[in-house]
Amino acid sequence: MQLTKNIKYIVNSLHDYGVWQHEQMFPWMDSFAFFKQDSQENYYTSTPEYLDHKEEFHNFFEKSGQKLWNCSPIEILYAKQTDKGLHVPQKNSAIIWALKGDIKLLVCENRDRLLYTMAIHDYNLFNWKNRKISPNIIKEGEFFVIGNLHAHALHMEEGQEVLYARYS
């Protein structure tokens, strides 16, 4: 499930526009929604690079979801960490690609427990085992798959970038 050349091209084209949205999952980060499923009318971005490769873009994420969970994406987002940004812990099926930097990812059965880990000042001193939290690293250029039985939270450093696909 490595990103294709055209998907990377679409994501990288966002830097040329510099117009960022603010997604509830990524408050105070530079983020951008490519697609959001809605009960009335789905949202699709209108950037030219996306429109030129829209079918291939959606086929990639559709096939990834069908292969893993037999479902379709309900949200495809890009996020770049700022000096104040954070990722609100989620408990949904998702595939997360690390576009820039090695991304720290915490996994836990209990989503509320991750709310208490929004800021960890020393990862080496944090008692992961007692808190039943599993720390992970998504290496740059790699991806991480997580189902909806576990919650997850990204701990990103300024300048790091992810592509985040959430599935129903």
N, C-alpha and C positions, 0 to 999 in steps of 0.2 A: 504494500500500500504506500509505496513511495510516491510523492507528489510528481506529477508529470511536468514536462517543460512548460506547457501552456498554463497550467495552474500557477506555477511559480511566476510566470510572466504577468499574469493577472494580479497576483498579490503584490509583486514588486512595483507594478504600475501605480499603486496607491500612493507611493512616496512622491510621485510627480504632482499629485493633486493637493495634498496637505489639508484636505477637508476631513475632519474627524467627527464621528458621532460619539455619543456617550451611551453605552449599553449598560443595562442594570447589572449584568453579570460582571462587568469590568469597570466599576466606577472610577473616575479620575484617570483612566487610561485613555490613550489614543486608540480608538476602536472603529471598526467599520463592518457593517452588516452586508454580506453579499446576498443572503437569502434568509427569509423568515416565513415559516408556514403560519397561515392565519385561517381562522374558521370562515372568514368572509372573502378575503382576497389576499393572496400571497404577495410578499414583498420581494422584488428583485432589484438589485442595484442597476444603475443605468450608465456605468462607466463604459466607454467604448471598448476597452480591452475585454471586459467581461462579456459584453454583448456579442463580440466577434467569436467568442469561444463558449458561449452559454451552454450549448448542448453537451459538449465534452466535459465542461466543468461539473454540471449536474450529474452526468452519467458516472463520473468518477466517484462522487460521494454516494450516489444511489447504489452502485455496485458494492462499495465498501460496507454500507449498512446492511444490504441484503445478504452478503457473505457472512457477516458476524451475527446479526440479530433478526434478519428477515424483516427489516423495516427501513423507512426512508428518513433522510435528514429533515429536521424541523427548523434548524438554524445553522447557518455557516457564517462564522465571524472571524475577523482578524483583530488582534489586540497587540499593542506595543506599550510596554511598561513606561510610565513617567516617574517623576520623583515622588508623586503622591498616590499613584494608582494601587489598586488591589483587586484580587479576584475573590468574589463572594463564593464560599463553598457551595458545591452543587452535588446533587445525588441523582444523576441521570446517565444514560448511556452516551458515551462520547468518544471521539478519536481526537487526540491533540497532537499536532505537529509542532516541533520546536524549530522555528525558522531562523532565529538568531540567538545564540547563547545556549548553554546547558540549563534547562529549566528545572527548578525544584518542584516536586509534586508530592503532596501528602495524601494518603489514602486511609480511610477509616470507615467502619460500618456505620458509625453514628455521625450524621452531618453536624449536629449541634456541637459535638466535641471539637470539630474543626473550627468553629466560630471562635473558640478560645485560643487558637493558634494563628491568629491573623498577623501577629508580629512575634517572631522568635529571634532573640538577640544572639544566642549562641547555640547552634545546632548540635555541637558536640556535648553540651551539658544538658540538653533537653532529654527528659526521660520518655523516650518513644514507647518502650515496651509497656510500662505501667499505664500509659494513656491509651494503649491499643491503637497506635497510629503507626503507619508504615511510611517512612520517607523514601522517595524515589527520585531519580534524575532522568529527565528526557534529554538525551544528547542532541546537540544541534544537528539538524537534518534527519532525525529519527522521529518516531511517533509512539504514542502510548494509547492503548485501548482500555477503556474502563466501562464496566456494565453498571446497571442501576441498583445493584445490591450494595455497593459501596459508595461513599461520598468521596469527593476529592477537592483539593484546593491547590491552586498554583501559587507558588511564592517566587515571584519574578524580580529581577534586578533591573534598574533603569536601562532602557535601550533594548531589552530582550523582547522577542516577538514570537507569537504563536498563531497558528491557524486552528480554529476550534470548531468542530462539527458535532452538533448535539442531535441525538436521534430519539424518536418516540418509542 
